[in-house]
Amino acid sequence: MGEAGNNRRECQRCGRRDEWDEAAEKWVIAVEDGERRVGNKHCVHEWDIDGAYNPVEGPRAAGEE
């Protein structure tokens, strides 16, 4: 993950905060002051991310996987 150092994200709607877990290779809910920052479980999260988070690659050439 973090080539650009983006290992935290926050939902702009409900405040849920996630952290990137290198060992598990996935996002996990952040814990701050002993409390999980879950936000609203019914929220369609809108993360404060930019293009470095999940860059779009160009089209693949024929035969590439």
Residue pairs with C-beta under 8 A, 6 or more apart in sequence:
1 7
1 20
1 22
1 25
2 20
3 52
4 52
4 53
6 20
6 49
6 50
6 52
6 53
7 19
7 20
8 17
8 18
8 19
8 20
8 30
9 17
9 18
9 27
9 47
9 48
9 49
9 53
10 16
10 17
10 18
10 47
10 48
11 17
11 39
11 43
11 45
11 46
11 47
11 48
12 46
12 47
12 48
13 39
13 40
13 43
13 44
13 45
13 46
14 39
14 40
14 43
14 45
15 37
15 39
16 29
16 37
16 38
16 39
16 40
16 43
16 45
17 29
17 30
17 32
17 37
17 39
18 27
18 28
18 29
18 30
19 27
19 28
19 29
19 30
20 26
20 27
20 28
21 27
21 28
29 36
29 37
29 38
30 36
30 37
31 37
39 45
47 53
